[in-house]
Amino acid sequence: MKALCLSLLVLAGFSLGCGSGYNLHPVTGKVTLDGAPLSGATVTLKPLAEGKPATGTADANGVYTITDMRPDAGPGAEPGEYRVGILWYKPSSNDTSKMTGESSGYKPPEENKAARNTVQGPKSELPIAYQNPDTSGLTVSVRAGENKFDFDLKADFKGAGK
């Protein structure tokens, strides 16, 4: 009986340690560029003081939900002041079939060298200043409870203070 009580006490102690233990609060919002939703945009919150960053990806309607970046945390962000960076990449419009030989006019690699050199990776469709939390001019204050922050970005933005 003593062993059973001790075992139950130990198990109870372990169960108290479950959960993330972080003080996270829901953060959602919508990201648009000149009024149009940014599907796939990544919103990153960088703490101004002590704390961990948090990030979220926008759905087809531009709606995002922030998640703490610690692997054992979960949805939300800790209370505090944050700078915000936003990334959004569209696939390039270059035809990559030129590199793979999938087109009907396959050319040996040597003849296709020029095409290989012109293929580009994804290109940011946002002004570069938005990508860096330190130059975006975007800030949020996460408080206890629900937090909603909408960002209507402008295609002609040059950076905070410019």
C-alpha positions in Angstrom: 0.0 0.0 0.0 2.9 2.3 0.8 4.5 1.6 -2.6 1.2 2.3 -4.4 0.8 5.7 -2.6 4.4 6.6 -3.4 3.8 5.6 -7.1 0.7 7.7 -7.3 2.4 10.7 -5.7 5.3 10.4 -8.3 2.8 10.2 -11.2 0.9 13.2 -9.9 4.2 15.1 -9.8 5.0 14.2 -13.4 1.6 15.2 -14.6 2.0 18.7 -13.1 5.0 19.1 -15.3 3.1 18.4 -18.5 2.2 21.2 -20.9 4.4 23.9 -22.4 4.6 26.0 -19.3 4.8 29.1 -21.5 2.5 32.2 -21.1 1.1 32.2 -24.7 -1.8 34.2 -25.9 -3.6 33.8 -29.3 -2.4 36.1 -32.1 -4.2 36.2 -35.4 -4.8 38.6 -38.2 -4.9 39.2 -41.9 -2.1 40.2 -44.3 -2.9 42.1 -47.5 -0.9 43.9 -50.2 -2.7 47.0 -51.5 -6.0 45.3 -50.2 -5.4 41.9 -51.8 -4.9 38.9 -49.4 -1.4 37.4 -49.3 -1.8 33.7 -49.4 1.3 31.9 -48.1 2.8 35.1 -46.5 4.9 34.4 -43.4 4.5 36.7 -40.5 7.3 36.8 -37.9 7.2 38.5 -34.5 10.7 39.4 -33.2 10.6 40.4 -29.5 12.0 43.9 -28.6 13.2 42.6 -25.3 13.7 39.2 -23.8 11.6 36.4 -25.3 11.4 34.1 -28.3 10.2 34.8 -31.8 6.9 33.5 -33.1 5.7 33.0 -36.6 2.6 32.1 -38.7 1.7 31.5 -42.4 -1.3 33.1 -44.0 -4.0 30.9 -45.6 -5.7 31.6 -49.0 -7.6 34.5 -47.4 -4.5 36.1 -46.0 -5.5 35.0 -42.4 -2.6 33.9 -40.2 -2.3 32.4 -36.7 1.0 32.9 -34.8 2.8 29.9 -33.2 5.7 30.2 -30.7 8.9 28.9 -32.4 10.0 26.7 -29.5 9.3 23.0 -30.4 7.5 22.3 -27.2 5.4 25.5 -27.1 2.4 25.8 -29.4 0.0 28.4 -30.8 0.3 32.0 -29.6 3.0 34.4 -28.4 4.2 35.6 -25.0 3.0 39.1 -23.9 5.3 41.9 -24.9 6.3 44.3 -27.7 7.4 42.9 -31.0 8.7 44.1 -34.3 7.1 42.4 -37.3 8.6 41.0 -40.5 6.6 39.7 -43.4 7.8 37.5 -46.3 5.9 36.5 -49.4 7.2 34.5 -52.3 5.5 33.6 -55.5 6.9 30.8 -57.7 9.0 32.3 -60.5 7.3 32.4 -63.9 10.4 30.8 -65.6 9.7 27.5 -67.3 11.8 24.9 -65.4 10.9 22.2 -67.9 13.9 23.7 -69.9 16.2 22.2 -67.3 14.5 18.8 -66.9 14.0 17.9 -70.6 10.2 17.7 -70.0 9.5 19.9 -73.0 8.9 18.4 -76.4 12.2 20.0 -77.7 14.7 18.3 -75.4 18.3 19.6 -75.9 21.4 18.0 -74.5 22.8 19.7 -71.4 25.6 21.6 -73.2 23.1 23.1 -75.7 20.8 24.0 -72.8 23.4 25.8 -70.7 22.0 29.2 -71.4 18.5 28.1 -70.2 20.0 26.7 -67.0 21.7 29.9 -66.2 18.5 31.9 -66.6 16.3 29.9 -64.2 15.6 31.8 -61.0 14.3 30.7 -57.6 11.3 32.2 -55.9 11.2 36.0 -56.0 9.9 38.2 -53.2 6.9 40.1 -54.3 7.0 42.4 -51.3 9.3 45.5 -50.8 12.4 44.2 -49.1 11.9 46.6 -46.1 8.9 44.5 -45.0 11.0 41.3 -44.8 13.2 42.6 -42.0 11.4 43.3 -38.6 14.0 46.1 -38.0 13.1 48.0 -41.2 9.4 47.2 -41.7 8.1 49.8 -39.3 5.5 47.2 -38.1 5.1 46.6 -34.4 2.6 44.9 -32.2 1.9 44.6 -28.5 0.8 41.1 -27.5 -1.4 41.2 -24.4 -3.2 38.6 -22.3 -6.3 37.3 -24.1 -7.1 37.4 -27.8 -4.8 39.6 -30.1 -5.7 40.5 -33.7 -3.3 42.4 -35.9 -4.1 43.1 -39.5 -1.4 44.3 -41.9 -2.2 46.1 -45.1 1.1 46.4 -46.9 1.8 48.8 -49.7 3.7 47.8 -52.9 5.6 51.1 -53.0 6.9 50.9 -49.4 10.6 51.9 -49.0 11.1 51.3 -45.3 10.3 52.8 -42.0 11.2 56.5 -41.8 11.8 56.9 -45.5 
